[in-house]
Amino acid sequence: MEKSINQRYVLTEPILPMLSGMLYSGKDLPLRRDVVFFVVESTDEAVKEAYIRKLREVAPLSDNRFLHILDVGMEPNYIFAVLKTFDGKPFIQELKGHRFTPEEAVSKVLELGKGLMDALEEGISGCSVHAANLWLSDDGQLKIINYWEKGTHAQRGAQGLGCLLYQILTRSESIPVSFDSMEPRLREALSSTSRVEQDLLISTLRRVWNDQETLASFMLVLQSLRHDTAVRQDPVWDRQVWDKKEPERVDKEEDPAEKEEEAPPRRSLGRAGRKLLVGTAIACLGGAAAFVWLGKDQEEPSGRSASPAQTEHRAPVQPTHQTYDKPAGPEIVEASDPNQAEAEIVIVPNLIGLQNDTAGKQAIAAGLRFEFAIVVNEREEGTVFKQEPAAHTQVPKGTEIKYWVSKGKQQ
C-alpha cells in the first residue's frame, strides 16, 4: 500500500491502530528520510480545523520522550501529523515478548514520568501513557506517540504511570478494573524479589490507584527505588542508607571540580529534575521517601520522637496526610546541644496559594520538614489555603510545618 500526500510524503504501510486514528510508516521524499504518520479520518471541516489547532498547540514540544511533530496537514478525508521516526517499534508489540526486571520497569516509568513533568511546564497535560500509546526505541527508551489528546483517568498522570508499571511487570496489554485483581499478578511478577520489596511497590501502587499520590510524590518513590538499586551491589532494595553519616547521592561524592565538569550531562534530568528536587535534595528526599514507604522505625535524634504524621503517611487508613522529613546530612543540624540547634533559624515561606507539589518543595528549600492534609475547601483543587506556622515566622531549621490543600468543593 502506498499513498501520496501533497506530492511530498508517501504512506507505505500501517503500523498500529490507535484510539482515534492509525499509525503508518512513510517517507519524506524531499528530505529523503523515514517518518511516521498519525492519520485520523474525517470529512467534517470544523472537526479537522479543531484537530489541526490541537496538533499545532503541542508541536513546539521537543522533549525526547515524545515523538516530535514535524508537520501537520489535512486532505479531503483525513488529517495527518508527520512524526519523527526512531529505530524501534510500538511498545505494545514488544510487551508480551520481553520480560523486564523490576529495576528496568521502574527506570522506564520514572524516565517517562520526567517527560510528563517537563511537558506540564509547556502546558501539555493529560496525555495517555498506556502501553498502546508508546514507542520503544532501540536504546530502550519509551516515547509517547499521541500527546495532543487526553487519555482516560487510568491512562494519565500518576495513575497512568502506575498502570504502566503494572503492564510492564505483568506483560499485560490491558488494565484490570480493580486493584485487588491486579495485586496477585503483581506478586507473581515480583516473585524473584523480597517480600519487603513486593510490599513497597504494591502499597505504593495501591495508593496511586486510589489517587492518594500526586505525580511528583510518586516520582519521588520511583526515584528512591532506582537510587537504592544503583548504590548497592546486591538486589535488596530495603537496606537503609541513612545509618551513615552522609546520605548517599545518585552521583557519589566526588571532587567539586569534577562535579562541575559533569554538570552538563546531568541536564538529562531536564526540568523534571528541578521540579522533583531542590539542589542536592534529589537523592536525599528520594531516599527519605523510600525509608518512609518501607514503614520501618527510624531512631530519631535525641529529644525527638516519631511524629503522628509519619505514622499517617505509612498507614493506608490515613491517605490524605503525608509527612516528609528532610533527611539527615551536613545541611541540617540535628545536634543534641540545644544552643547549637537554636542557632539554626530559618524563615517559614508563604505557601498560601501554591500548588501542593510546589509548596512541599518550598518547605524543603527553606530547610523544613512538612506535613499536609487534603480537605474540602472553596479554593481551587490542589491549592494551599492554610499553613502553620504562619509565613515569615522564624523557626529552628528542621521544624515541621503543616499546610492544608483544597480538594475542591463538596459535591
NORSUL-V596854 format. One line per field, one symbol per residue. burial: b if it has 9 or more other ideal C-beta (glycine too) atoms within 8 Angstrom, else e. A space follows every 10 residues. Layout:
burial=???
//
This chain:
burial=eeeebeeebb bbeeebebee bbbbbbbbee eeeebbbbbb ebeeeeebee bbebbeebee bebebbbebe ebbeeeebbb bbbebbeeeb bbebbeeeeb ebbbbbbbbb bbbbbbbbbb ebebbebbbb bbbbbbbeee bbbbbbbbbe beeebbbbbb bbbbbbbbbb bbeebeeebe bbbebbbebb eebeebbbbb bbbbbbbbbe eebebbbbbb bbbbbbbbbe bbeeebbbeb bbeeeebbbe eeeeeeeebe ebeeebeebb ebbebbbeee bbbbbbbbbb bbbbeeeeee eeeeeebebb bbbeeeebee bbbbbbbeee ebbeeeeeeb beebbbebbe bbebebbebb bbbbbbbbbb bbbbbebeee eebbbebeee beeebbbbbb bbbbbbbeee e
//
